[in-house]
Amino acid sequence: MKQLYFGCVGFLCLVMSAFGQQMPIDFEDAADNFVAFGDSGYSFNTDPQDGSNTVGQFFNDGSQEFQGFYLDLNQPVDLDFQQTLSLEFYSFDPNNHNIILKLENGSNADVQVVQNFSVPSPSDWITLNFDFANAQLSSDGTPINATGTYNRVTIFIDGGSFTPGTYLIDNISDGSTPSNPNEIDVEYTDLVWADEFDVDGPIDSSKWFHQTILPNGVSWFNGEVQHYTNRIENSYVDQGFLNIVAIKEDFTDQGQTKAYTSARLNSKFAFTYGRVDVRAKLPFGDGTWPAIWMLGKNIIETGGYWSSQYGTVFWPECGEIDIMEHGLGPVNWVSSALHSPCAGCFGATSNFEYFVLNDVANDFHVYSVNWSPDQITFLIDGVGFYTYNPAVKNDDTWPFYLDQYLLLNIAMGGVAGTIDPTFTQSSMVIDYVRVYQNTLSTTDQFETKFVVSPNPATDIINIKTQEAIDAVYIYDVLGQLVFEKRYNLKRVNVSELNSGMYILKIQSGDRSVSKKILVN
């Protein structure tokens, strides 16, 4: 975040990754907190048969016919993968009941399934299954084989009657296991550009450009107080490491005298989609603001390497990907962010998230971004902690479909806060910068649009894609067709196949994709 301060620092922008509000809902997380409506009530309670198990307690006072409860999900229910949902129900009375399980806020119209049932006496847990292949449209009750994704689960207990009662629910599930929302969707493996900093002395000018011109003739953005220079004192390679050095010193350039110097490097390599890994130690001292980041090659920016030839738009229309920043929060809290011109994004910040480390000044960490056509995932030491994947991708929310270039710099002061008065100098020490892509044919790039999981599989294989699927075929290692399917094509049952290796062929229009699968 270098072009314009986005208006929030530290704890005000803190968003910690969480795995709540997705299937299965086990009520062990505070995020599994249903919202009650129609004068009903919701709370967490303890399983009467297992004091260590937390469950949801749902209360109807009987004052209205349809008293209900809903929960919005971070990871939607996907009926194209799994059409049967289940839940466990406990009633303190021996009466007959019904539950309406409704899916809302989806890619298709709201749908629901009704279950009428008796409860055991004495009271005990029962499992109820809701088959959305035999669902109803919530609007008029029309039968439907429901498909699509839905972001809200709504429950009515004894809907349509004025029936009071207190009930317990546990383990609402679509048959999936909790997914990692920060799992990368495309793995990039081919090293296409790198600097290992193996030659001592000045930086490699064939790979890096010193950006030194003050963009407005007076100062840099965000109230920063440094000059960027091309002097070897501020950037050099020593014993296999790049050193970007912030120094406290009076320095006059372009008619302006400033109290600090540093360096800001632009890569002479730009690319669309891939993975960036940068292994680095960060400078110490309050007020230092190191960053590893990216800007669109099409930015109009005075003094930038790419601007004179390729600049067509201003920031933030160019898009900005902040792989790592330190200094916007407490010490050892590094952050990642994205900036775009999306409406409603304060200061053009699409999102912003912290990751807490132990000692960033003395420990090397690998700061990474995995940028695909569908999502941008930030990682530290190979662990994803934040993913940006807006539901609507357009120039406002997703300017990230054109070439971007890398920047390495240390800013001083500004939104990083007051500089330590005892500060003299400190360095960002970088072991390597590596960029990976998949240098594949067009057909192979098309293959990345189809994700098959799980693999190995025991019974069901799911195919996740936004492309149309016309047919699915499975061949054994001898090339014999052993399976063919032409409906419900995103969910393939392989439970009848013998254990072994197979080739899964997915037909999409006039193109096909083949993937090796292992059946256990």
Secondary structure, DSSP 8 states (H G I E B T S, - for coil): --SS--S--GGGG-------SSSSB-S-STT---EEESS-EEEEEEETTEEEEEEEEEEE-SSSS--EEEEEEEEEEETTT--EEEEEEEESS--EEEEEEEEEEESS--EEEEEEEE--SS---EEEEEEGGGEEETTT--EE---SEEEEEEEEESTTS---EEEEEEEEE-S-----TT--SS---EEEEEE---S-BS--TTTEEE--S-TTSS--GGGB-EEE---TTTEEEETTEEEEEEEEEEEEETTEEEEEEE-EEEEEEEESSEEEEEEEE---STTEEEEEEEEETTB--TT-TTHHHH--B-TTTT-EEEEEEESSSSTTEEEEEEE---TT-GGGEEEEEEEE-S-TTTS-EEEEEEE-SS-EEEEETTEEEEEE--SS-STTT--TTS-EEEEEEEEEBGGG----TT--EEEEEEEEEEEEE----HHHHHHTT-EEESSSBSSEEEEE-SS---EEEEE-TTS-EEEEE-SSTTEEE-TTS-SEEEEEEEEETTEEEEEEEEE-
